[in-house]
Amino acid sequence: MKILITGATGLIGNELVKQLLAKNHSVHYLTTSKSKVVNKPNYKGFYWNPQQTKIDESCIYEVDVIVHLAGANIAKRWTNAYKQEIIESRTLSSELLYNLVRKHPNQVKQFISASGTAIYPESFATVYDETTTETEDSFLSNVVKKWEESANRFQVLGLKVCKIRTGIVLSNVGGALPEMVKPIKMGFGAAMGNGKQIQSWIHINDLVAMYCFAIENQLEGVYNAVAPNPISNQELTTVIAKTLKKPLFLPNIPHFVMKLILGEMSYLLFSSKNLSAQKIINNGFQFKFPKIKEALANLYS
């Protein structure tokens, strides 16, 4: 198959490209940097600029599946201007892709969009799955709603639409985990708040495998990209420290301290999302790293 990917040079996209090429798929990718456009066998880059509604229309030639990963990093201070960028980087890019598919002859059958778990209500005991209609009223939850609405439009064009709601991605080269590891390595590690908030996480290899699974099985609908064993922030901090063979002796960090440092973005550290992975498992997907100890040992052994 030929797959068109946005956000191909990001943390998830980079690993997904490797996996797809290893499986003998062909990859087209869109980049906002002309210097990153390369042309190799089975791997071709194309320039786009969603803000200016510019796109190299030949990117869609013979493409079977579009995987939309592009979006501004949420782990930056949420000024009003940056909040707008977080939303627009997801919705404007999706609209540009929609118009490309609508206006040009193509053979695209499926549109897969990254999405977020922030849409779910805060939860400690209740486990939420993809059938949940109750949502949270927060900035990130509203981002996810707009993100998924922009993906749903592709159904009008007759495409199968799949939305991958992604939890905390564990990777040793980017994302949240290296930021959690840094203070622990230096001996200053501590859990956040009361440490009871539930972290629904996924190993980067399992996440990428899930995208490949969704492509190869032409999945439709919403899927939680989370491992089947979520844990508390306190447990996660403890397991990281044990994996790195570092002590934990500092008291937990109060919420108000992190709010002073990070502002509204401190939500990311204290949000509690207790989510089910059962739907993707029922579809035949097998996790390579279902438990946190094995996942961290793989990344930091």
C-alpha positions as CSV (number, residue, x, y, z in Angstrom):
1,M,0.0,0.0,0.0
2,K,1.0,3.6,-0.4
3,I,0.4,5.8,2.7
4,L,0.5,9.6,2.9
5,I,1.7,10.8,6.3
6,T,1.6,14.3,7.9
7,G,3.8,14.9,10.9
8,A,6.2,12.2,9.6
9,T,9.3,13.8,11.1
10,G,7.7,13.9,14.6
11,L,8.2,11.4,17.4
12,I,5.4,9.1,16.3
13,G,5.6,9.8,12.6
14,N,9.3,9.0,12.5
15,E,8.8,5.5,14.0
16,L,5.7,4.9,11.9
17,V,7.6,5.6,8.7
18,K,10.3,3.0,9.7
19,Q,7.7,0.4,10.5
20,L,5.8,0.9,7.2
21,L,9.0,0.8,5.1
22,A,10.0,-2.4,7.0
23,K,6.6,-3.9,6.0
24,N,7.3,-3.0,2.3
25,H,4.7,-0.2,2.2
26,S,5.4,3.0,0.2
27,V,5.4,6.3,2.1
28,H,4.6,9.8,0.9
29,Y,5.0,12.5,3.5
30,L,4.1,16.1,3.8
31,T,6.5,18.6,5.4
32,T,6.4,22.4,6.0
33,S,10.2,22.5,5.5
34,K,11.4,22.5,1.8
35,S,14.8,21.3,3.0
36,K,13.2,18.1,4.4
37,V,11.7,17.1,1.0
38,V,13.6,14.0,-0.2
39,N,12.9,11.5,-3.1
40,K,13.9,8.0,-2.5
41,P,12.5,4.6,-3.6
42,N,9.3,4.1,-1.6
43,Y,9.8,7.3,0.4
44,K,8.9,10.7,-1.1
45,G,8.5,14.1,0.5
46,F,6.1,16.8,-0.6
47,Y,5.9,20.5,0.6
48,W,2.8,21.9,2.2
49,N,1.9,25.0,4.2
50,P,-1.6,24.7,5.8
51,Q,-1.5,28.3,7.1
52,Q,-1.2,29.5,3.5
53,T,-3.4,26.6,2.1
54,K,-0.5,25.4,0.0
55,I,0.0,21.8,-0.8
56,D,1.9,19.8,-3.5
57,E,-1.1,18.1,-5.1
58,S,1.0,15.2,-6.5
59,C,1.4,13.9,-2.9
60,I,-1.9,12.1,-3.3
61,Y,-0.9,10.1,-6.4
62,E,-1.7,6.4,-6.0
63,V,-2.2,6.9,-2.2
64,D,-4.5,4.3,-0.4
65,V,-4.4,5.7,3.1
66,I,-3.8,9.1,4.7
67,V,-2.4,9.2,8.3
68,H,-2.8,12.6,9.8
69,L,-0.4,13.1,12.7
70,A,0.5,16.8,12.3
71,G,-0.2,19.2,15.2
72,A,1.6,21.7,17.4
73,N,3.2,20.3,20.5
74,I,0.9,20.6,23.5
75,A,3.8,20.5,25.9
76,K,4.6,24.2,25.5
77,R,3.2,27.1,27.7
78,W,-0.4,27.7,26.7
79,T,-0.6,31.4,25.9
80,N,-3.7,32.5,24.1
81,A,-1.8,32.7,20.9
82,Y,-0.3,29.3,21.3
83,K,-3.7,27.8,22.2
84,Q,-5.0,29.1,18.8
85,E,-1.9,27.5,17.1
86,I,-2.7,24.1,18.8
87,I,-6.2,24.1,17.4
88,E,-5.4,25.5,13.9
89,S,-2.4,23.2,13.4
90,R,-4.8,20.3,13.6
91,T,-8.0,21.6,11.9
92,L,-6.5,23.8,9.1
93,S,-4.2,21.0,8.0
94,S,-7.1,18.5,8.1
95,E,-9.2,20.9,6.0
96,L,-6.5,21.2,3.4
97,L,-6.3,17.4,3.1
98,Y,-10.1,17.2,2.8
99,N,-10.2,19.7,-0.1
100,L,-7.3,17.9,-1.8
101,V,-9.2,14.5,-1.6
102,R,-12.5,16.2,-2.6
103,K,-11.2,18.1,-5.6
104,H,-8.6,15.7,-7.2
105,P,-9.0,12.2,-8.6
106,N,-7.6,9.7,-6.1
107,Q,-7.9,6.1,-4.8
108,V,-7.8,7.0,-1.0
109,K,-9.9,4.5,1.0
110,Q,-9.1,5.4,4.6
111,F,-8.3,8.5,6.7
112,I,-6.6,7.8,10.1
113,S,-6.3,10.8,12.5
114,A,-4.3,11.1,15.7
115,S,-6.5,12.2,18.5
116,G,-6.3,12.7,22.3
117,T,-7.6,11.1,25.5
118,A,-8.3,14.6,27.0
119,I,-11.8,14.3,25.7
120,Y,-12.7,11.8,28.5
121,P,-13.9,12.9,31.9
122,E,-11.5,12.9,34.8
123,S,-11.5,9.5,36.5
124,F,-9.8,7.5,39.2
125,A,-12.1,4.5,39.7
126,T,-14.4,4.5,36.6
127,V,-12.8,3.0,33.5
128,Y,-13.9,4.8,30.3
129,D,-14.0,3.2,26.9
130,E,-14.8,4.4,23.3
131,T,-18.6,4.2,23.8
132,T,-18.4,7.0,26.5
133,T,-20.5,10.0,25.4
134,E,-19.7,12.1,28.5
135,T,-16.8,14.5,27.9
136,E,-14.7,16.8,29.9
137,D,-15.1,20.6,29.7
138,S,-11.5,21.8,29.3
139,F,-9.3,23.4,26.7
140,L,-7.7,20.1,25.5
141,S,-11.0,18.3,25.5
142,N,-12.4,21.0,23.2
143,V,-9.2,20.6,21.0
144,V,-9.9,16.9,20.6
145,K,-13.6,17.5,19.7
146,K,-12.6,20.0,16.9
147,W,-9.8,17.6,15.8
148,E,-12.2,14.7,15.5
149,E,-14.9,16.8,13.8
150,S,-12.4,17.7,11.2
151,A,-11.6,14.0,10.6
152,N,-15.2,13.0,10.5
153,R,-15.7,15.2,7.4
154,F,-13.8,12.6,5.3
155,Q,-16.8,10.2,5.8
156,V,-18.8,12.4,3.4
157,L,-16.2,11.5,0.7
158,G,-16.8,7.8,1.3
159,L,-13.6,7.2,3.2
160,K,-13.3,4.9,6.3
161,V,-12.3,7.2,9.2
162,C,-10.3,5.9,12.2
163,K,-9.4,8.1,15.2
164,I,-6.6,7.0,17.5
165,R,-7.0,8.6,20.9
166,T,-3.5,8.5,22.3
167,G,-2.5,8.3,25.9
168,I,1.0,9.2,27.4
169,V,3.5,7.9,24.8
170,L,6.5,6.3,26.4
171,S,9.7,6.8,24.3
172,N,13.3,7.4,25.4
173,V,13.9,9.9,22.6
174,G,11.1,12.4,23.1
175,G,7.7,13.2,24.5
176,A,6.8,13.2,28.2
177,L,9.0,10.3,29.5
178,P,12.5,11.9,29.2
179,E,11.2,15.0,31.0
180,M,10.0,12.7,33.9
181,V,13.3,10.8,33.8
182,K,15.6,13.9,34.1
183,P,14.9,14.9,37.7
184,I,14.8,11.3,38.8
185,K,18.3,10.7,37.3
186,M,19.5,13.8,39.2
187,G,18.0,12.5,42.5
188,F,15.2,15.1,42.6
189,G,12.3,12.9,41.5
190,A,8.9,13.1,43.0
191,A,5.3,12.3,42.2
192,M,2.8,15.1,41.3
193,G,0.1,16.2,43.8
194,N,-1.3,13.2,45.7
195,G,0.1,10.9,43.1
196,K,-3.3,9.1,42.7
197,Q,-4.1,10.5,39.2
198,I,-4.3,7.6,36.7
199,Q,-1.9,7.7,33.8
200,S,-3.1,5.8,30.7
201,W,0.1,5.2,28.8
202,I,1.4,3.3,25.7
203,H,4.9,2.2,24.6
204,I,5.9,4.0,21.3
205,N,6.4,0.6,19.6
206,D,2.9,-0.5,20.5
207,L,1.4,2.8,19.3
208,V,3.2,2.5,15.9
209,A,2.1,-1.1,15.7
210,M,-1.5,0.0,16.3
211,Y,-1.3,2.5,13.4
212,C,0.0,-0.3,11.2
213,F,-2.8,-2.6,12.4
214,A,-5.4,0.1,11.7
215,I,-4.0,0.5,8.2
216,E,-3.8,-3.2,7.3
217,N,-7.2,-4.0,8.8
218,Q,-8.9,-0.9,7.4
219,L,-10.3,0.0,10.9
220,E,-13.1,2.5,11.3
221,G,-14.2,4.5,14.4
222,V,-12.5,5.5,17.6
223,Y,-9.8,3.5,19.3
224,N,-8.0,4.2,22.6
225,A,-4.2,3.9,22.1
226,V,-3.4,3.0,25.7
227,A,-1.9,-0.1,27.3
228,P,-4.3,-2.4,29.1
229,N,-2.7,-1.7,32.5
230,P,-2.9,2.0,33.5
231,I,-1.2,3.1,36.7
232,S,-1.1,6.0,39.1
233,N,1.4,8.8,38.8
234,Q,2.9,7.6,42.1
235,E,3.4,4.1,40.7
236,L,4.9,5.4,37.5
237,T,7.4,7.6,39.3
238,T,8.4,4.7,41.5
239,V,8.9,2.3,38.7
240,I,11.0,4.8,36.7
241,A,13.2,5.3,39.8
242,K,13.6,1.5,40.3
243,T,14.3,1.0,36.6
244,L,17.0,3.7,36.8
245,K,18.2,2.4,40.2
246,K,17.7,5.9,41.7
247,P,16.3,6.8,45.1
248,L,13.0,8.7,45.7
249,F,13.1,10.7,48.9
250,L,11.5,14.1,48.1
251,P,7.9,14.9,49.1
252,N,5.3,15.0,46.3
253,I,5.1,18.3,44.4
254,P,1.9,20.3,45.2
255,H,-0.3,21.3,42.3
256,F,-0.1,25.0,43.0
257,V,3.7,24.9,42.6
258,M,3.5,23.4,39.1
259,K,0.7,25.8,38.2
260,L,3.0,28.7,39.1
261,I,5.7,27.3,36.9
262,L,3.7,25.9,33.9
263,G,0.4,27.9,34.1
264,E,-2.6,26.1,32.6
265,M,-0.4,23.5,31.0
266,S,0.1,22.0,34.5
267,Y,-3.2,20.2,33.6
268,L,-1.0,17.6,31.8
269,L,0.6,16.5,35.0
270,F,-2.4,16.3,37.2
271,S,-5.1,15.0,34.8
272,S,-6.5,11.5,35.7
273,K,-7.6,9.4,32.7
274,N,-8.5,5.8,33.5
275,L,-9.1,4.2,30.0
276,S,-9.8,0.8,28.5
277,A,-7.8,-0.8,25.7
278,Q,-10.3,-3.6,25.3
279,K,-11.8,-2.5,22.0
280,I,-8.5,-2.8,20.0
281,I,-7.7,-6.1,21.8
282,N,-11.1,-7.5,20.8
283,N,-10.2,-6.6,17.2
284,G,-7.1,-8.9,17.4
285,F,-4.3,-6.4,18.3
286,Q,-1.7,-7.8,20.7
287,F,0.4,-5.5,22.9
288,K,4.1,-6.2,23.1
289,F,4.4,-4.1,26.3
290,P,1.2,-4.4,28.3
291,K,2.8,-3.7,31.7
292,I,4.8,-0.6,32.8
293,K,7.8,-2.5,34.2
294,E,8.5,-4.3,30.9
295,A,7.9,-1.1,28.9
296,L,10.4,0.9,30.9
297,A,12.9,-1.9,31.1
298,N,12.8,-2.0,27.3
299,L,13.5,1.7,27.0
300,Y,16.0,2.1,29.8
301,S,17.6,-1.3,30.3
